[in-house]
Amino acid sequence: MANASDASQQNTSRFCEQGKEGGNTVRPRPAPELSILTTHHKQFHPEWVKRTVLLPGWFEEFSRVNNSYWRSLLWSWRLFRESRRFDAVVTGAEHVGQMFALMQSLFRTKSGRRVHVMIDFPWAASPNRLTLLLKRMQMWIAIRAIDQIFAHASPEEKERFSEALGVSREKFRFVPYHYSLNVPEPPVSEGDYIFSGGSCRDYQTLVRAVAGTPYRTVICTLQTSYFHGMELPANVEVVAVNPGRFDELMAGARAVVVPLPEHDIHTGGHTVIANATKLGKPLIVLGSAEYKSYLEPGKTGLLLTPGDSESLRAAIYRVFTEPEFARFLASNAHEAAAAFSPEIFFERVFEAVEAAFQAKR
């Protein structure tokens, strides 16, 4: 086992023991907990902090790294170099995680590679055939050194990833994403507006649905390209806010709408859906049937066909004019949110790391 940093050496060891239970031999407990280096910063969650070590200096830099190829390359090299002292590395969808995987694939023998679990997959198709081919080749090389990749939408998503990249479906694992509200969580209230936010959204369908209605609509996004060529109605407001304000606006809305476009491969919206569920908001999702992994249609939210502005308008009208129904959805959603807790997600990450480590032995 590789040497861990001082922080990771404080992890509690688990010892092997055998016994009898129900006539069957109790399985030996795993070896001492693995040392895990990560770029996935979850500083508010003690269980994550206890079992992982954040790449030194990453917290101060991560928001700027993805916007620069050279910064990403530098930090992937730091991750590669630092990983020598650890048993495993856990990354998200950032470029650094992809570049780290490429470095492992190209510069380490199979036996010398550190276990690498990628807990969000950045793959998306490109309309340019040459760009798509180059992306596919790069990811195919990188994936050879990734032990497990999480798909967040549904079990069907990992099938699409496998087919698109020509790699084994065993590389992918379906794990619903967790809610990730800022701490402390914002106060919840029944406001007088619709909230929508995030990237990779079909905001044009939402704008068509609310145009001419009396319902104020607040859209939080940094990408104004969604609205090119559109004249926004007076009741639609587009704002760019920090994460804390994003959560506050969601918590104060009457309803949360997640208008997803139709994707051939990659889907999104999981974090906003999970957060809205945790806040107990009436939730309206325009997405495929796969999103039944996150909501039970008619009980914990409404699931509509992507691009259907008329159905969305009717759903919004119902939430605003039938308060008992809206509270029914909200209450059920809040109860269902327990399934999307960070603790459950983290445990699945650690299980994947330990399974991959044992498979390499």
C-alpha positions as CSV (number, residue, x, y, z in Angstrom):
1,M,0.0,0.0,0.0
2,A,1.3,3.4,-0.9
3,N,2.3,5.9,1.9
4,A,-0.5,8.3,2.8
5,S,-0.1,11.9,4.0
6,D,-0.3,12.8,7.7
7,A,-4.0,13.6,7.3
8,S,-4.9,10.3,5.8
9,Q,-2.8,8.3,8.3
10,Q,-5.3,9.4,11.0
11,N,-7.9,7.2,9.4
12,T,-9.2,4.4,11.6
13,S,-7.9,1.0,10.6
14,R,-10.2,-2.0,10.3
15,F,-8.9,-5.4,11.4
16,C,-9.7,-8.8,9.9
17,E,-11.8,-11.0,12.0
18,Q,-13.8,-14.2,11.5
19,G,-16.8,-15.6,13.3
20,K,-20.1,-17.4,12.9
21,E,-23.4,-15.8,12.1
22,G,-26.4,-17.7,11.1
23,G,-24.3,-20.8,10.4
24,N,-22.1,-18.9,7.8
25,T,-18.6,-17.6,8.2
26,V,-18.6,-13.9,8.6
27,R,-16.5,-12.3,5.8
28,P,-13.2,-10.8,6.9
29,R,-13.3,-7.0,7.2
30,P,-11.4,-5.0,4.6
31,A,-7.8,-4.1,5.2
32,P,-7.0,-0.7,6.8
33,E,-8.7,2.1,5.0
34,L,-7.1,3.3,1.8
35,S,-5.4,6.6,1.4
36,I,-7.4,8.7,-1.1
37,L,-6.3,11.8,-2.9
38,T,-9.1,13.9,-4.4
39,T,-10.0,17.0,-6.3
40,H,-13.6,16.7,-5.1
41,H,-13.7,19.3,-2.3
42,K,-16.5,18.7,0.2
43,Q,-15.1,20.6,3.1
44,F,-18.5,20.7,5.0
45,H,-18.8,16.9,5.2
46,P,-16.8,15.3,8.0
47,E,-17.0,11.8,6.5
48,W,-15.5,12.9,3.2
49,V,-12.8,15.0,4.9
50,K,-11.9,12.2,7.3
51,R,-11.3,9.6,4.5
52,T,-9.8,11.8,1.7
53,V,-7.0,14.3,1.3
54,L,-7.6,17.3,-1.0
55,L,-4.9,18.0,-3.5
56,P,-2.8,20.7,-1.8
57,G,-3.6,24.2,-3.1
58,W,-6.5,22.9,-5.2
59,F,-9.3,24.6,-3.2
60,E,-7.9,28.1,-3.9
61,E,-7.4,27.4,-7.6
62,F,-10.1,25.0,-8.9
63,S,-12.5,27.7,-10.0
64,R,-9.9,29.2,-12.4
65,V,-8.3,26.0,-13.7
66,N,-11.0,24.8,-16.1
67,N,-10.8,28.0,-18.0
68,S,-7.2,27.5,-18.9
69,Y,-5.6,24.6,-20.8
70,W,-2.2,25.3,-19.4
71,R,-3.4,25.6,-15.8
72,S,-5.3,22.3,-16.2
73,L,-2.1,20.7,-17.5
74,L,0.0,22.0,-14.6
75,W,-2.5,20.9,-12.0
76,S,-2.9,17.4,-13.6
77,W,0.9,17.0,-13.4
78,R,0.7,18.0,-9.7
79,L,-2.0,15.5,-9.2
80,F,0.0,12.9,-11.0
81,R,3.1,13.6,-9.0
82,E,1.3,13.8,-5.6
83,S,-0.7,10.5,-6.3
84,R,2.5,8.5,-5.8
85,R,2.0,8.7,-2.1
86,F,-1.6,7.4,-2.2
87,D,-3.5,4.3,-3.0
88,A,-6.3,5.9,-5.0
89,V,-7.4,9.2,-6.7
90,V,-11.0,10.4,-6.9
91,T,-11.8,13.2,-9.4
92,G,-14.8,14.9,-10.9
93,A,-15.5,15.9,-14.4
94,E,-12.9,18.7,-14.5
95,H,-10.2,18.7,-17.2
96,V,-7.5,17.9,-14.6
97,G,-9.1,14.5,-13.9
98,Q,-9.1,13.7,-17.6
99,M,-5.5,14.7,-18.1
100,F,-4.5,12.8,-15.0
101,A,-6.0,9.7,-16.5
102,L,-4.1,10.3,-19.7
103,M,-0.9,10.6,-17.8
104,Q,-1.5,7.4,-15.9
105,S,-2.3,5.6,-19.2
106,L,0.8,6.9,-21.0
107,F,3.4,7.1,-18.2
108,R,2.6,4.3,-15.7
109,T,2.6,0.6,-16.1
110,K,-0.7,-1.1,-15.4
111,S,0.6,-2.4,-12.1
112,G,1.9,1.0,-11.1
113,R,-1.3,3.0,-11.7
114,R,-3.2,4.3,-8.8
115,V,-6.8,3.4,-8.5
116,H,-8.8,6.2,-10.2
117,V,-12.5,6.7,-9.7
118,M,-14.2,9.5,-11.7
119,I,-17.4,10.5,-10.0
120,D,-18.8,12.5,-12.9
121,F,-18.3,11.9,-16.6
122,P,-17.7,14.8,-18.9
123,W,-18.5,13.2,-22.2
124,A,-20.7,15.0,-24.6
125,A,-21.0,14.6,-28.4
126,S,-19.7,17.3,-30.7
127,P,-21.4,18.3,-34.0
128,N,-18.0,18.5,-35.6
129,R,-17.0,15.0,-36.8
130,L,-13.2,15.7,-36.5
131,T,-13.5,17.1,-33.0
132,L,-15.7,14.2,-32.0
133,L,-13.2,11.7,-33.3
134,L,-10.3,13.4,-31.5
135,K,-12.3,13.6,-28.2
136,R,-13.2,9.9,-28.6
137,M,-9.6,8.9,-29.1
138,Q,-8.4,11.0,-26.2
139,M,-11.1,9.6,-23.9
140,W,-10.5,6.0,-25.1
141,I,-6.8,6.3,-24.1
142,A,-7.7,7.9,-20.7
143,I,-10.4,5.4,-19.8
144,R,-7.8,2.6,-19.9
145,A,-6.4,4.0,-16.7
146,I,-9.8,4.8,-15.0
147,D,-11.2,2.0,-12.9
148,Q,-14.7,3.3,-12.4
149,I,-16.8,6.1,-13.8
150,F,-20.1,7.2,-12.3
151,A,-23.1,7.8,-14.5
152,H,-25.7,9.9,-12.7
153,A,-28.9,9.9,-14.8
154,S,-29.9,6.2,-15.0
155,P,-28.6,2.7,-15.7
156,E,-29.3,3.4,-19.4
157,E,-26.8,6.2,-19.4
158,K,-23.8,4.0,-18.8
159,E,-24.9,1.9,-21.8
160,R,-24.8,5.0,-24.0
161,F,-21.4,5.9,-22.7
162,S,-20.1,2.4,-23.4
163,E,-21.4,2.3,-26.9
164,A,-20.2,5.8,-27.8
165,L,-16.7,5.2,-26.7
166,G,-16.3,1.5,-27.6
167,V,-15.3,0.5,-24.0
168,S,-16.7,-2.1,-21.6
169,R,-19.9,-1.2,-19.8
170,E,-18.2,-2.5,-16.7
171,K,-16.2,0.8,-16.6
172,F,-19.4,2.6,-15.7
173,R,-21.6,2.5,-12.6
174,F,-25.0,4.2,-12.1
175,V,-25.0,6.2,-8.9
176,P,-27.6,9.0,-8.3
177,Y,-25.9,12.3,-7.4
178,H,-26.4,13.9,-4.0
179,Y,-27.8,17.2,-2.9
180,S,-25.2,19.8,-2.4
181,L,-26.7,22.9,-0.8
182,N,-24.5,25.4,1.0
183,V,-24.1,25.2,4.7
184,P,-26.2,26.5,6.5
185,E,-29.1,25.7,4.2
186,P,-31.1,28.7,3.1
187,P,-34.6,29.3,4.7
188,V,-37.5,27.8,2.6
189,S,-40.5,29.9,1.7
190,E,-43.4,29.8,-0.8
191,G,-42.5,32.8,-3.0
192,D,-44.3,34.3,-5.9
193,Y,-41.9,33.2,-8.7
194,I,-40.6,30.3,-10.7
195,F,-37.0,29.4,-10.4
196,S,-34.7,27.8,-13.0
197,G,-31.0,27.6,-13.2
198,G,-27.9,25.9,-14.4
199,S,-26.1,25.1,-17.7
200,C,-27.1,22.8,-20.5
201,R,-30.8,23.8,-20.3
202,D,-33.6,24.4,-22.8
203,Y,-34.5,27.8,-21.5
204,Q,-36.2,28.7,-24.8
205,T,-39.0,26.2,-24.0
206,L,-39.3,27.7,-20.5
207,V,-39.6,31.2,-21.9
208,R,-42.3,30.2,-24.3
209,A,-44.2,28.5,-21.6
210,V,-44.3,31.5,-19.2
211,A,-44.7,34.2,-21.9
212,G,-48.1,35.9,-21.4
213,T,-48.6,34.5,-17.9
214,P,-48.6,36.5,-14.7
215,Y,-45.9,34.3,-13.2
216,R,-42.5,35.9,-12.5
217,T,-39.7,33.7,-13.7
218,V,-36.1,34.0,-12.4
219,I,-33.4,32.2,-14.5
220,C,-29.9,31.9,-13.0
221,T,-27.2,31.2,-15.6
222,L,-23.9,32.6,-16.7
223,Q,-24.5,31.7,-20.3
224,T,-26.5,34.3,-22.2
225,S,-26.1,32.4,-25.5
226,Y,-29.3,30.5,-24.5
227,F,-31.3,33.6,-25.3
228,H,-29.8,34.8,-28.5
229,G,-32.5,35.9,-30.9
230,M,-35.1,35.9,-28.2
231,E,-37.0,38.8,-26.9
232,L,-37.6,38.1,-23.2
233,P,-41.1,38.8,-21.9
234,A,-41.4,41.3,-19.0
235,N,-42.0,38.5,-16.5
236,V,-38.7,36.8,-17.2
237,E,-35.5,37.8,-15.4
238,V,-32.0,36.4,-16.2
239,V,-29.4,36.8,-13.5
240,A,-25.8,35.7,-12.8
241,V,-25.4,35.0,-9.1
242,N,-22.9,33.3,-6.7
243,P,-23.7,29.7,-5.4
244,G,-25.1,31.0,-2.1
245,R,-27.6,33.3,-3.8
246,F,-28.5,30.6,-6.3
247,D,-29.6,28.4,-3.4
248,E,-31.5,31.2,-1.8
249,L,-33.4,32.0,-4.9
250,M,-34.3,28.3,-5.3
251,A,-35.4,28.0,-1.7
252,G,-37.7,31.0,-2.0
253,A,-39.5,30.0,-5.2
254,R,-43.0,28.7,-5.6
255,A,-41.8,26.1,-8.1
256,V,-38.5,24.9,-9.6
257,V,-38.4,24.1,-13.3
258,V,-35.5,22.1,-14.8
259,P,-36.0,22.3,-18.7
260,L,-33.5,19.7,-20.1
261,P,-32.8,19.4,-23.8
262,E,-32.9,16.0,-25.5
263,H,-29.4,14.5,-25.4
264,D,-28.1,11.6,-27.3
265,I,-25.5,10.6,-24.7
266,H,-25.0,12.9,-21.8
267,T,-27.7,14.3,-19.5
268,G,-27.6,16.8,-16.7
269,G,-29.6,18.7,-14.1
270,H,-29.0,16.2,-11.3
271,T,-27.6,18.6,-8.7
272,V,-30.5,21.1,-9.2
273,I,-33.1,18.3,-9.0
274,A,-31.6,16.8,-5.9
275,N,-31.3,20.2,-4.2
276,A,-34.8,21.2,-5.1
277,T,-36.0,17.9,-3.6
278,K,-34.1,18.5,-0.4
279,L,-35.6,21.9,-0.1
280,G,-39.1,20.5,-0.6
281,K,-39.9,22.5,-3.7
282,P,-42.6,21.5,-6.2
283,L,-40.4,20.3,-9.0
284,I,-41.1,20.2,-12.8
285,V,-38.6,18.4,-15.0
286,L,-38.6,18.3,-18.7
287,G,-36.6,15.2,-19.4
288,S,-36.6,11.6,-20.5
289,A,-38.1,8.7,-18.6
290,E,-34.6,8.1,-17.1
291,Y,-35.3,10.9,-14.6
292,K,-37.6,8.5,-12.8
293,S,-34.4,7.7,-10.9
294,Y,-34.8,11.1,-9.2
295,L,-38.6,11.6,-9.0
296,E,-41.8,9.7,-9.0
297,P,-44.1,11.5,-11.5
298,G,-47.2,12.9,-9.9
299,K,-45.9,12.3,-6.4
300,T,-42.5,13.8,-5.8
301,G,-42.5,16.0,-9.0
302,L,-43.8,16.3,-12.5
303,L,-41.9,14.8,-15.5
304,L,-42.7,16.2,-18.9
305,T,-41.5,15.6,-22.4
306,P,-38.5,17.8,-23.4
307,G,-39.5,20.8,-25.6
308,D,-43.2,20.7,-24.7
309,S,-43.9,24.3,-23.7
310,E,-47.7,23.8,-23.6
311,S,-47.5,20.9,-21.1
312,L,-45.0,23.0,-19.1
313,R,-47.4,26.0,-19.1
314,A,-50.2,23.8,-17.8
315,A,-48.0,22.3,-15.1
316,I,-46.9,25.7,-13.9
317,Y,-50.5,26.9,-13.9
318,R,-51.6,23.9,-11.8
319,V,-48.8,24.4,-9.2
320,F,-49.8,28.1,-8.8
321,T,-53.5,27.6,-8.7
322,E,-53.7,24.4,-6.7
323,P,-51.8,25.0,-3.5
324,E,-52.8,21.7,-1.9
325,F,-51.3,19.8,-4.9
326,A,-48.2,21.9,-4.8
327,R,-47.7,21.2,-1.1
328,F,-48.4,17.5,-1.7
329,L,-45.5,17.4,-4.3
330,A,-43.3,19.4,-1.9
331,S,-43.8,17.3,1.1
332,N,-43.3,14.0,-0.8
333,A,-40.1,15.4,-2.4
334,H,-38.7,16.5,0.9
335,E,-39.2,13.0,2.3
336,A,-37.7,11.3,-0.7
337,A,-34.5,13.5,-0.5
338,A,-33.0,11.1,2.1
339,A,-32.1,8.8,-0.8
340,F,-29.8,11.6,-2.2
341,S,-27.8,12.4,0.9
342,P,-24.1,13.1,0.5
343,E,-23.3,10.3,3.0
344,I,-24.9,7.7,0.8
345,F,-23.1,9.0,-2.2
346,F,-19.7,9.1,-0.4
347,E,-20.1,5.5,0.8
348,R,-20.7,4.4,-2.8
349,V,-17.5,6.2,-3.8
350,F,-15.5,4.5,-1.1
351,E,-17.0,1.1,-2.0
352,A,-16.0,1.7,-5.7
353,V,-12.4,2.6,-4.6
354,E,-12.0,-0.4,-2.4
355,A,-13.4,-2.8,-5.0
356,A,-11.1,-1.4,-7.6
357,F,-8.1,-1.7,-5.2
358,Q,-8.9,-5.3,-4.3
359,A,-9.3,-6.1,-8.1
360,K,-5.7,-4.9,-8.7
361,R,-4.2,-7.1,-6.0
